[in-house]
Amino acid sequence: MINNHIQIQSLSYVKPVQRWLKDRYGKDEANKIWAQVCDQYNKWLLDLPDYGGKRNGHAKAIYGGLLVFALYVSLPDHPPVEELGNFVQKLFMGPFTKLGKVFNLNRSLDMWIIDHIFRMSGNRDRKDILKYPSGFINVDEDYDKEHHVARYHFTQCPNADFAKSHDLIHVLPLLCNSDFFGISEIHGQLIRCGTCGNSSVCDYMVMGSQNPLADEYETITDSQGFLVSRKKDNS
């Protein structure tokens, strides 16, 4: 077993998940389910590759994703995946909601800031992947000054790899689709044609919600439950 994996008790998502379980199933049943969630999470930890634990810049995404997978398979009523959508997006993207009170991607300065953040994250990812080959592979793309658009993409995603190897690809949209909500909370629009779950890359094209380019796309749900962007047919 890799010793630096993040234990479930250390995740900031634990209390919100426990509250959600209590509200949905009642206290006694919630406690039973949570025990099963912990058992499943810990079993999966035994076989996970070395991601770097807390040293990985995407640690919350990786281990938070593992928590969501463990949660879903432990639910006794086996609800449709989409029933958890609102809960999961708020669970992961709560900081974006707070940030949106002061940060607005319709401002050119804020777009420059987020592109800078993406670039710093990409540089960190490229260092991490040398030490932890099973992590995220991040590819930067130049900032589009003409259209005020920031771009990058992943060619490898631990959450997608885990979902594929554990027959949980139907649960993966809970994680991926949250990105659309998060970007919208900072007054932006995410244009994404695919993820590592339903495509060869997970692409991010981010712009302000009032950017004319945003009007050229629509967001739909594909056959696997992933939110994807498609060019509008104006013919």
FENGIZI-V389111 format. One record per residue. N is the residue number from 0. RES is the residue in one letter. PHI is phi in whole degrees, -180 to 180 (999 if undefined). BURIAL is + if it has 9 or more other C-alpha atoms within 8 Angstrom, else -. Layout:
N,RES,PHI,BURIAL ; N,RES,PHI,BURIAL
This chain:
0,M,999,- ; 1,I,-73,- ; 2,N,-80,- ; 3,N,-97,- ; 4,H,-62,+ ; 5,I,-81,+ ; 6,Q,-74,- ; 7,I,-60,+ ; 8,Q,-66,- ; 9,S,-88,- ; 10,L,-79,+ ; 11,S,-71,- ; 12,Y,-86,- ; 13,V,-61,+ ; 14,K,-63,- ; 15,P,-60,- ; 16,V,-67,- ; 17,Q,-64,+ ; 18,R,-65,- ; 19,W,-63,- ; 20,L,-62,+ ; 21,K,-64,+ ; 22,D,-66,- ; 23,R,-85,- ; 24,Y,-119,+ ; 25,G,90,+ ; 26,K,-60,+ ; 27,D,-64,- ; 28,E,-66,+ ; 29,A,-61,+ ; 30,N,-64,+ ; 31,K,-66,- ; 32,I,-65,+ ; 33,W,-61,+ ; 34,A,-62,- ; 35,Q,-69,+ ; 36,V,-60,+ ; 37,C,-63,+ ; 38,D,-62,- ; 39,Q,-67,+ ; 40,Y,-57,+ ; 41,N,-67,+ ; 42,K,-65,- ; 43,W,-67,- ; 44,L,-57,+ ; 45,L,-61,- ; 46,D,-108,- ; 47,L,-72,- ; 48,P,-73,- ; 49,D,-81,+ ; 50,Y,-97,+ ; 51,G,98,+ ; 52,G,58,+ ; 53,K,-65,+ ; 54,R,-75,- ; 55,N,-76,+ ; 56,G,-64,- ; 57,H,-111,- ; 58,A,-58,+ ; 59,K,-66,- ; 60,A,-68,- ; 61,I,-69,+ ; 62,Y,-80,+ ; 63,G,-65,+ ; 64,G,-62,+ ; 65,L,-61,+ ; 66,L,-63,+ ; 67,V,-64,+ ; 68,F,-61,+ ; 69,A,-66,+ ; 70,L,-63,+ ; 71,Y,-64,+ ; 72,V,-72,- ; 73,S,-94,+ ; 74,L,-72,+ ; 75,P,-71,- ; 76,D,-95,- ; 77,H,47,- ; 78,P,-70,- ; 79,P,-57,- ; 80,V,-55,+ ; 81,E,-64,- ; 82,E,-64,- ; 83,L,-94,+ ; 84,G,-58,+ ; 85,N,-62,- ; 86,F,-64,- ; 87,V,-68,+ ; 88,Q,-67,+ ; 89,K,-73,+ ; 90,L,-60,+ ; 91,F,-87,- ; 92,M,-108,+ ; 93,G,-54,+ ; 94,P,-60,- ; 95,F,-67,+ ; 96,T,-63,+ ; 97,K,-67,- ; 98,L,-63,+ ; 99,G,-64,+ ; 100,K,-74,- ; 101,V,-128,- ; 102,F,-118,+ ; 103,N,-142,+ ; 104,L,-73,+ ; 105,N,-81,+ ; 106,R,-98,- ; 107,S,-62,- ; 108,L,-64,- ; 109,D,-68,+ ; 110,M,-65,+ ; 111,W,-63,- ; 112,I,-65,- ; 113,I,-69,+ ; 114,D,-63,+ ; 115,H,-63,- ; 116,I,-65,- ; 117,F,-59,+ ; 118,R,-68,+ ; 119,M,-64,- ; 120,S,-64,+ ; 121,G,-64,+ ; 122,N,-62,- ; 123,R,-66,+ ; 124,D,-62,+ ; 125,R,-71,+ ; 126,K,-76,- ; 127,D,-63,+ ; 128,I,-66,+ ; 129,L,-69,- ; 130,K,-94,- ; 131,Y,-130,+ ; 132,P,-63,- ; 133,S,-93,+ ; 134,G,-83,+ ; 135,F,-79,+ ; 136,I,-104,+ ; 137,N,-108,+ ; 138,V,-119,+ ; 139,D,-77,+ ; 140,E,-130,- ; 141,D,-63,- ; 142,Y,-67,+ ; 143,D,-88,+ ; 144,K,-67,- ; 145,E,-66,- ; 146,H,-104,- ; 147,H,57,+ ; 148,V,-129,+ ; 149,A,-105,+ ; 150,R,-135,+ ; 151,Y,-165,+ ; 152,H,-153,+ ; 153,F,-105,+ ; 154,T,-105,+ ; 155,Q,-147,+ ; 156,C,-135,+ ; 157,P,-59,+ ; 158,N,-65,+ ; 159,A,-67,+ ; 160,D,-61,+ ; 161,F,-65,+ ; 162,A,-61,+ ; 163,K,-66,+ ; 164,S,-79,- ; 165,H,-118,- ; 166,D,57,- ; 167,L,-123,+ ; 168,I,-62,+ ; 169,H,-72,+ ; 170,V,-91,+ ; 171,L,-56,+ ; 172,P,-57,+ ; 173,L,-58,+ ; 174,L,-83,+ ; 175,C,-64,+ ; 176,N,-66,+ ; 177,S,-62,+ ; 178,D,-61,+ ; 179,F,-63,+ ; 180,F,-64,+ ; 181,G,-59,+ ; 182,I,-67,+ ; 183,S,-65,+ ; 184,E,-70,+ ; 185,I,-107,+ ; 186,H,62,+ ; 187,G,-124,+ ; 188,Q,-131,+ ; 189,L,-95,+ ; 190,I,-107,+ ; 191,R,-139,+ ; 192,C,-87,+ ; 193,G,-173,+ ; 194,T,-124,+ ; 195,C,-70,+ ; 196,G,-88,+ ; 197,N,-127,- ; 198,S,-155,- ; 199,S,-84,+ ; 200,V,-140,+ ; 201,C,-109,+ ; 202,D,-103,+ ; 203,Y,-119,+ ; 204,M,-124,+ ; 205,V,-117,+ ; 206,M,-151,+ ; 207,G,-68,+ ; 208,S,-65,+ ; 209,Q,-96,- ; 210,N,-65,+ ; 211,P,-55,- ; 212,L,-64,- ; 213,A,-63,+ ; 214,D,-71,- ; 215,E,-82,- ; 216,Y,-123,+ ; 217,E,-128,+ ; 218,T,-103,- ; 219,I,-126,- ; 220,T,-105,+ ; 221,D,-82,- ; 222,S,-66,- ; 223,Q,-99,- ; 224,G,95,- ; 225,F,-84,+ ; 226,L,-73,+ ; 227,V,-139,+ ; 228,S,-99,+ ; 229,R,-135,+ ; 230,K,-62,- ; 231,K,-70,- ; 232,D,-94,- ; 233,N,-95,- ; 234,S,-74,-
